[in-house]
Amino acid sequence: MATNIVQIDYLLDHVYPCDLQILHDGVESRTFHSNGNHLPTEILFPFTKKHPDIGGISGFICPRLDVTKSRFATCRVQIVLITYFTSLNSKWRYQAGQEEELEFASHRHFYCRPKVPDPNRILLIRDKKLFVVVVGHPEKVGVLSLSMVWGTFSGGTYKMGITYISRQGSLGRFCVKEQDVKDVHEGNLNCVDKIDSLITAFSILTTPPKYWEEFYVEDLDTQKDNFTINITLVNDIDPFNPFDRSRPYTFEHLAQAVFRKANATLLSAVSGRFQHSRIGLEYIAYHHVDSTTVHLKFLGFQFLTCYSESYLSFRFYVDPFQPDLWTALGICLFVITAIVWAYVRFAKVKIVSFPPWLFVLSTLLEEAHPVPMKIDKLIIFRYVFGIWSLMSVILTNCYNGLMISKLNYVIPETFADLLCQDGAIHSSSYYNLSDFLLNWRENLKFNLVLRYWDGVKNYEYFHNTSFVGFQDRHDSSNCYRLLSTPFKLPHQDVIEFKFLTYLPNEVNSYSLSKQTGFEWVPLLEWPHLAQLLQLLNPRHAHFPKGIDYSRKDLNVTYMQRKTETEIIDCSRKAVFIAQLDDLQFEYDFLTLNYHGNEFHKGKEIQDPRPKGLVFYNADLSKVPKYYVSLIETGIYARIDQELEQRAVLDRKAAITQSKDDSSFSLGLNGGVVTIFVLYGFALAGSLL
């Protein structure tokens, strides 16, 4: 128990409208007395050393709160009362895990349970609007610098203030540590003698971060060789016009405008004595809950292709109806024809020239056929053929509609259209998961997919290209080749493909390798998982052909040109898959340089996710606000468009195509040959 009674009622009267949390190690309760009813919530959090360490975490009580089941305050004030700081006679004793004690309230006090396969997993949420106030004597405050070195407040606790105690126990000056530094001394503190509001004092005394760590750019320009961030260009004091195409333009121009306005500096490596902030262009996920995010767009995978069926087989005329419907239609035609023929033959009707089968066939073909007067007056004829006429109208319209839909369906629109038909599997055909699992292994060829999956991982991690021959043995010309954007991560030698990287990662998110069976996967989630496994089948080639992986000069540009060569060959079943922004760029480039080909984009977007700017430890910095201003005024979109146009103009086509290469005349190498075949059959039938 502390020997000195420190009266902090002065602080307690100025924390509104935030919640209060007091961290103490045994000070008397008289320290917390206050005259006013000023707090929405009061939280007492005593230190304790009565419990053993669990899991390497220091042994003190950890009362966590689920944010989905409790009120989350707009802001929170944490007052730290430790005997060493409040008593001049105490000595500092470093204890294992003490830094976790001081940082617990900001980093481990709140949590949520994200939607993950493991129901016991929790996500710790850092309170962004947390104000930490350490109460202590001026002679003791310097130890806070040691705490910073040991890791205390290392996770982004930037709004830290100090209230000095006089020798009589009363509170004196209030100081706030500068955000950019870790050391605590007079030169890094902004102080006032009196405060009216603790939050207002923090806002006035806290300085925004001046030093930002180098950009973290996810999936941006990694498809270029030797990609780096030009830090010098960002920090250049001379502004320049981003729309001047005579100078090489990169996205550093925007960063230069923002950092100049915010009086901040972008560094490639931040010194250990600085508390640095960081900016990144990446996919926004649940773990960014404690960061400042600015949404730019939703990105997902989409495909384009110029392939289309060059001819229609005779199966096209049979596919609109399933076999059971064709069987029922044949039986119906036979029964109708037999009834009318038998009545005309045996019901004392004079001999007339009327073939019933020809009348039935003409109604199906939407043609008129004359009916003799004697037959027309028969009641049985009117009933039988009247009902049949209604049936024929319905069947004919259904047949024609399905054929037209099939004609428009030649170009693939969804990822399901890209699957090999003999390997397709649909969970809608099964009523329960057990029936579904009986057939999925054989239809999906899961063992083959697993072997290919292992080969892809060995290529990514160990640069083992043995799986390339495995793909060449199993790829099929009847299946679509799923080519995607090549890219190379910095400081790596392996050239990867984005969609091929996405498929194993997405399948791995189901944790298949960690489960003893597949019964744990809900039936409703199986269509998506089954489609991913089918797309990962080596029958769908994912690499361009004819690549010598032993070449030392193998680079992204070479792989890109090989991919482009296969995509523009419209006689091959090949699609190019990329993120939405990359696909739009590729579409503009291909239509500009290969005007003789007609490229089509799919309508489905696979795995759409938000992407934007993520600001780590931004706190009171105006950098996020300036970026928001650029976005809301349309400047960011205009610059993005400028980037795309310059990229289209600067890129060279893999194959030079002259205007004479494209011919819009009709030949016999297309679907028109079917007309001549049908006419030949009709002519042969008429001669027999």
Sequence and secondary structure as in RCSB ss.txt:
>XXXX:A:sequence
MATNIVQIDYLLDHVYPCDLQILHDGVESRTFHSNGNHLPTEILFPFTKKHPDIGGISGFICPRLDVTKSRFATC
RVQIVLITYFTSLNSKWRYQAGQEEELEFASHRHFYCRPKVPDPNRILLIRDKKLFVVVVGHPEKVGVLSLSMVW
GTFSGGTYKMGITYISRQGSLGRFCVKEQDVKDVHEGNLNCVDKIDSLITAFSILTTPPKYWEEFYVEDLDTQKD
NFTINITLVNDIDPFNPFDRSRPYTFEHLAQAVFRKANATLLSAVSGRFQHSRIGLEYIAYHHVDSTTVHLKFLG
FQFLTCYSESYLSFRFYVDPFQPDLWTALGICLFVITAIVWAYVRFAKVKIVSFPPWLFVLSTLLEEAHPVPMKI
DKLIIFRYVFGIWSLMSVILTNCYNGLMISKLNYVIPETFADLLCQDGAIHSSSYYNLSDFLLNWRENLKFNLVL
RYWDGVKNYEYFHNTSFVGFQDRHDSSNCYRLLSTPFKLPHQDVIEFKFLTYLPNEVNSYSLSKQTGFEWVPLLE
WPHLAQLLQLLNPRHAHFPKGIDYSRKDLNVTYMQRKTETEIIDCSRKAVFIAQLDDLQFEYDFLTLNYHGNEFH
KGKEIQDPRPKGLVFYNADLSKVPKYYVSLIETGIYARIDQELEQRAVLDRKAAITQSKDDSSFSLGLNGGVVTI
FVLYGFALAGSLL
>XXXX:A:secstr
  SS    HHHHTT TTSEEEEEESS  GGGG  SS   S EEEEE    S  BTTB SS    EETTSS   S 
EEEEEE HHHH SS      TTHHHHHHHHHHTSEEE  S S TT  EEE  SSEEEEEEE TTTTTHHHHHHHH
TTTTTT   EEEEEE TTS EEEEEEE TTB   SGGGEEEES  S HHHHHHHH     EEEEEEESSSSTTST
T    HHHHT SS   TT TTS   THHHHHHHHHHHT EEESS  TTB  EEEEEEE  GGGTTSEEEEEEEEE
EEEEE    SS  GGGGTTTS HHHHHHHHHHHHHHHHHHHHHHHHSS       HHHHHHHHHTT      HHH
HT HHHHHHHHHHHHHHHHHHHHHHHHHHHHHHTSS  SGGGGS GGG   GGG SSHHHHHHHHHHHHTHHHHH
HHHHHHHHHHHH   THHHHHHHH  TTS EEEE EE  TT    EEHHHHHHHHHHHTTTGGG S STTS GGG
HHHHHHHHHHTSTTS  S SS  TT TT  HHHHHHHHHHHHT TTS EEEEEEHHHHHHHHHHHHHH TTS  E
E S  EEEEEEEEEEET TT SHHHHHHHHHHTTHHHHHHHHHHHHHHHH   SS   GGG   S  TTSTTHHH
HHHHHHHHHHHH 
